[in-house]
Amino acid sequence: MTRSTYRPATLLVRGGLDRTNHAETAEALFLTSGFVYDDAAQAEATFKGEISHYQYSRFGNPTVAMLEARLAALEGAEACRVTATGMAAVHAAMLSHLKTGDRVVASRALFGSCHWIVSTLLPRYGIESVFVDGADLAQWKEALSRPAAMVLLESPSNPMLEMVDIAAVSKLAHAAGALVVVDNVFATPLLQKPFELGADVVVYSCTKHMDGQGRVLGGAVLGRQKWVDEVLQPFIRNTGPSLSPFNAWVILKGLETLKLRVDQMCRNAAAVADFLAERLEVSRVLYPFRPDHPQQALAMRQMSGGGTLVTFEVRGGKEACFRFLDALRLVDVSNNLGDSKSLVTHPATTTHMRIGEEERARLGITEGTVRLSVGLEDVADLIEDLAQALDAAAPSHEARAAE
Ligand SMILES: *Cc1c(COP(=O)(O)O)cnc(C)c1O
């Protein structure tokens, strides 16, 4: 790699590649917990920070470093640290930066475990947390009229695919003194560029589209060099959420096909959304780039593609919805997403069961809400499967006519 201006498809294949003196083609897998020194003086110089030498894989590892360099190049970030899971990334980004007495403002529509950190964990340490409706700028303005240490947001959100205006919220957040952390999992690094919109830190679950083939867990935090070196790295180094070199190697291989997969999954998702919108058994379809999405204009301004997820509402409540889910033959029922296999989730009884009925109602999640992560199967096979399952779920024609 001699240029830093390569396009994403090139960076995904070659970014961060650091060959050994064996000149191997593919990224080498360094399954080693530790490293040795030529002599005691070299060890001393390493610990003093006078020379650059790997010390211990909790602090750094050559395979893991290749993944960090590739993700930083792709995101256009100064620095990246990867972690064992996406939640370890979110946790490290937040807890490395926050202290007792701080205020955190977050969009309400967060991934379940992110919601738990903000609502339950932070207050235990004397950190105040405030939730706002992410789509409502007036609520952000109100919450950020007082100083805050951090803003955490997710866009598009899980599972209702609600958009947050990242540029507008970043401006308000910076005026309040807050670090803006964006969970960019649903958009992937290819469809949305939070740093260009004003974010300070971007977090990912590499488990989702980056591996994308259902094999390993992983997470990533990206930000400015100074913040990563002085705030994040000491936290990760001393608390140990490190990513296994093997998992880093699997994710490096996954990234090589990320653009091919995400582009095709977006095309499949758009076609599936259009198909679902025509079905009588479906009362509502949410897909960011469809004209009937309440924030289509913002989505098209902020993202370069509609994404790989479609959320929709099956008429007839939980019973009809479960009939639909159980009738699927190709699409699997699973709480994962971003996989090459299409996966379908019933948020009210799984991923969003614990937040309670009131909070679900506030987010717009009903007993009929279905989140579909569209994969790489032939889209005609997917549509045939969804069609036969909707037929099986349909309430009687009389009931339908009455609606
Ligand atoms: C999956 C996910 C996470 C957590 O990632 P893990 O790898 O499962 O720990 C965080 N945020 C979003 C939006 C996710 O989809």
The ligand as an SDF file (V2000), in Angstrom:
LIG
                    3D

 15 15  0  0  0  0  0  0  0  0999 V2000
  -24.8010   -6.5480   17.5920 C   0  0  0  0  0  0  0  0  0  0  0  0
  -24.7600   -5.1170   17.9280 C   0  0  0  0  0  0  0  0  0  0  0  0
  -23.9900   -4.6590   19.0080 C   0  0  0  0  0  0  0  0  0  0  0  0
  -23.2080   -5.5960   19.8900 C   0  0  0  0  0  0  0  0  0  0  0  0
  -22.2630   -6.3520   19.2190 O   0  0  0  0  0  0  0  0  0  0  0  0
  -21.7750   -7.8260   19.7240 P   0  0  0  0  0  0  0  0  0  0  0  0
  -20.6990   -8.1720   18.7690 O   0  0  0  0  0  0  0  0  0  0  0  0
  -22.9640   -8.7140   19.6580 O   0  0  0  0  0  0  0  0  0  0  0  0
  -21.3110   -7.6630   21.1110 O   0  0  0  0  0  0  0  0  0  0  0  0
  -24.0060   -3.3030   19.2650 C   0  0  0  0  0  0  0  0  0  0  0  0
  -24.7370   -2.4370   18.5260 N   0  0  0  0  0  0  0  0  0  0  0  0
  -25.4910   -2.8460   17.4840 C   0  0  0  0  0  0  0  0  0  0  0  0
  -26.2730   -1.8550   16.7130 C   0  0  0  0  0  0  0  0  0  0  0  0
  -25.5290   -4.1990   17.1500 C   0  0  0  0  0  0  0  0  0  0  0  0
  -26.2840   -4.6050   16.1220 O   0  0  0  0  0  0  0  0  0  0  0  0
  1  2  1  0
  2  3  1  0
  2 14  2  0
  3  4  1  0
  3 10  2  0
  4  5  1  0
  5  6  1  0
  6  7  2  0
  6  8  1  0
  6  9  1  0
 10 11  1  0
 11 12  2  0
 12 13  1  0
 12 14  1  0
 14 15  1  0
M  END
$$$$
